[in-house]
Amino acid sequence: MKSILFTLIFCFASLFYTLEAQVQVVKDSLSISKIVGYQQKIVFEDYEIKFKKVVVDSRCPKNVMCVRAGEAEVLVSIYKNGNFIEDKKIRIDASGCVMESNNLAFNTKTFKIYGFALTPYPGGVNDIADKEYELEIVLKPKSL
């Protein structure tokens, strides 16, 4: 009996964790959106976010039929008052769906910072030069 109860509790806990990890993020009227170029920084309050590099861009090109849409992975660096805090990998889904678990770059007491979109979107089989990439960063205030 105890093992059945333990198994049920474990299953519900796993289900809750899975549902919590799959929270979709949307921009609202309080969100602040900025575009940062490759190797550039933007400032939000005391924080700086640097678009460091594109780790991989496997998004399916517009003119190609693919089995899956693919994704891009970018690396950003977070600074506070000029001091380095951490590097963070962000996954940008080709579908445009922004998820808390994939796109959260940094979490503070008053707001969260997300990587929202990566442009340009691949148009063919030719590679995109690193300097052409731009990353949309969104600051989303936490609810009061």
QUITASUL-V834381 format. One record per residue. N is the residue number from 0. OMEGA is omega in whole degrees, 0 to 359 (999 if undefined). D_CENTER is the distance of its C-alpha to the mean C-alpha in Angstrom with 1 decimal. Layout:
N;OMEGA;D_CENTER
N;OMEGA;D_CENTER
This chain:
0;180;43.3
1;181;41.1
2;177;39.2
3;179;38.5
4;178;37.4
5;179;35.1
6;178;33.6
7;179;33.0
8;179;31.3
9;179;29.1
10;179;28.2
11;178;27.3
12;178;25.3
13;179;23.3
14;179;22.9
15;180;21.7
16;180;19.1
17;180;17.8
18;180;17.8
19;182;16.1
20;184;13.2
21;180;12.7
22;178;12.3
23;181;11.0
24;176;9.8
25;176;12.0
26;175;13.0
27;184;16.5
28;179;19.4
29;181;18.5
30;177;15.0
31;183;15.1
32;177;13.3
33;177;13.9
34;179;13.7
35;178;13.9
36;179;15.8
37;181;15.7
38;179;17.1
39;178;17.2
40;170;16.4
41;184;15.9
42;171;17.3
43;181;16.5
44;181;19.7
45;186;20.3
46;173;16.9
47;177;16.0
48;180;12.7
49;174;13.7
50;189;12.0
51;180;13.9
52;172;13.6
53;181;12.5
54;178;13.1
55;174;13.7
56;182;13.7
57;178;15.3
58;182;14.8
59;179;18.2
60;183;20.1
61;187;21.5
62;183;25.1
63;176;24.7
64;183;25.0
65;177;22.6
66;176;22.7
67;186;18.9
68;179;16.4
69;183;14.4
70;173;10.9
71;176;9.8
72;181;8.5
73;178;8.4
74;176;9.8
75;175;9.9
76;181;12.8
77;178;13.4
78;172;17.0
79;183;19.2
80;178;22.5
81;181;22.3
82;180;21.9
83;176;19.3
84;182;17.4
85;168;14.9
86;182;12.8
87;174;9.3
88;179;7.7
89;178;4.2
90;178;5.1
91;182;5.7
92;180;8.5
93;180;11.8
94;182;12.8
95;180;10.5
96;181;9.8
97;182;6.8
98;179;7.1
99;185;7.4
100;183;7.8
101;193;4.9
102;180;1.8
103;179;4.9
104;183;6.2
105;183;9.7
106;176;12.1
107;179;15.5
108;187;18.6
109;181;18.3
110;174;14.7
111;180;11.0
112;182;8.7
113;165;5.2
114;189;3.9
115;185;5.8
116;178;8.0
117;177;9.8
118;359;13.6
119;175;16.2
120;181;15.9
121;181;18.4
122;181;21.8
123;182;23.9
124;179;24.4
125;178;24.5
126;176;21.9
127;177;19.9
128;182;20.9
129;184;18.4
130;180;19.7
131;184;19.0
132;172;15.2
133;182;13.5
134;175;10.0
135;178;9.6
136;180;8.7
137;173;9.6
138;182;11.7
139;179;12.7
140;176;16.0
141;179;16.8
142;179;19.8
143;999;23.2
